[in-house]
């Protein structure tokens, strides 16, 4: 469950879903779905940004893997709950800028400035924006980038294994 339109496009571009990802409009709605919604007692993966909005539910999780300053993977402390949270660090727009700077990716037809990029990614239309999708495809080709490798690895393992995911397999995903 990605928290915003641009996050949904990112994960569906890097690891295409069988049908579609369960998009939510905010991290609070991701939290609500996992705590009291349909996924309360089912397998769930929330994908949220580390930004000013913090979800209380994250206190019930333990970090099991990370790419420092880029990503964190959390698992619910209760083994009966099959809930995971992937946190993009910091918020998505700065994350995009950081990965692109690190990989020397240029922004074709997209704003390379943080405040302008935020305006761009907050629109509902960003979920189907071809320029943003092309940027994500370019980022996804950067197999040596640890953040891209880990994100793709975690998503792939979680998507394929669901309830049967093993902790070591997640930790080694993308290595």
N, C-alpha and C positions, 0 to 999 in steps of 0.2 A: 504494500500500500504506500505508494509515494505520496508525499504531502502536497505537491504543487504540480502545475502543468509541465514546467520545464524539467522537474525531477522525473516525472512520468515518461517524458520523451527520452531523457537520458537513459534510464534503465531499460526501456523497451527497445532502444537503439543498440545498446551494448549487449543485452541478453533478451532477444525477442521472446515474448510470452507465447504460450500455446494458444491462448485466446486474447486476453488483454490483462493489464495490471489493474488492480482495484484502486483507482485514483481517489484521493481525498483532497479536500480544499485547504487543509491546514494540518499542522502537527497535532492540534487539539482534537481534530476529527479522527486522525489516525489513532490517537490514544483512546478516544471514546469507543471506536470500533473494537479495539483489542480488550478493553476493560468491560464494557457492557453490551457490545454489539454482537453481531452474528459470529464473529471470530473469537469471542470470549473463551470458548472451550475447544477451539480448533487451531490448527497450524496457522501461524501468521508471521509476516515479516513487514515491519514498518520501516519506511525510509524517510528520515527527517533530516533537516538541517540543524546544525548547532548555531542557533542564533538567539535573539533576545527572548523568544518564547521558549519556555522550558516546560516539558511535560512531567507531571508528578510520577507517572507510571514508571519512568526510567529509574526511579529509586529502587524498584523491585528487580532490577537487572544487574548483571555483572558483566564487565567488559571481558571479552574472551580473545579479542584480536584487535589490532589497529595498524594504521599507517600514520605515523606521527604527523600531526598538523593537516591531515587529509581525510581520514576515515576512522571510524570506530565501529566495532561489531559487538553487540550486547546480546546476552541470552538471559531469559527469565531465570531467577534463582531457583524457583520451584521446577523440579524435573517433570512434574505432571503438566506444566504449561509448556507448550511448544511454540513459544513466542520469541522472536528475534527482532532487534532493531539495528538498522544500519544508519549511522549518523554521518552526514557529510559535513566536514569541518573545513573552514567555517561555513557560512551560508553558501548555497549553491553558486551564486554569481561570482563571489570571490574565489571559490574553489575552481570554477572554470578559468578565471583569469590566472590563477596560480599554476594550474596544469598547463595551460597554453604558454605561459611564460617559460616554464621549465622545459617544455618540449619545443619551444620556438614555433608555435602554431599561430598563424596570422588569422585575423578576423575578416573574412570576406563577407561583405554585406551585413555585418553585425557590429554594434558599437563595442569598442574595446575599453570603454570607460565604465567604471563600476556603477555609478548612478544611472547612466543611460542603459546599461545592460540590465539593471534591475527593472527599469520601466518596461523593457522589452520582454523579459522572461515572466513577468507577473501577469501578462495578458493570457486569456484563455487560448488565443490563437497560437501561442508559443508551442502548444502541444502538437501542432501539425505544421510548424514552420520549417520549410525546407532548408533555409540557411542554418538554423540551429541544428537540425538533424545532420546536415553535412558536417558541421563543426564536431558534433558528437561522434560521427563516423570516423572523422580524422583522428579525434582523440582515441577512439577505440582501436585504431591501428597501431598505437604506440605501445607495443607489447613490452617494452623495457620500463615503462613508467609503473612504479610500484602501486600507485593509487588506482590506476586503470586496471592493472592485473588483478589486484585484490578485489576490487568492486565486481569485476566480471566473474572472478573465481567464486566469491561468496554467493552472488546471485545464482550462478549456475548450480552450485552444490545445493543450496537451499531449494531451488526450483525442482531439482531432480530427486532429492532425498526426502524432503518434507519431514515427516515424523521420524524417519530413520536416519537423520543426519547425525554424524559422529563429530565430536568436538575436534579431534585431531585432523579430520578431513577438512573442516572449516579453516582451522589454523594454517593448514598447508595449501589451501586453495590460493592459486595465483602465485605461488613461489616458483 
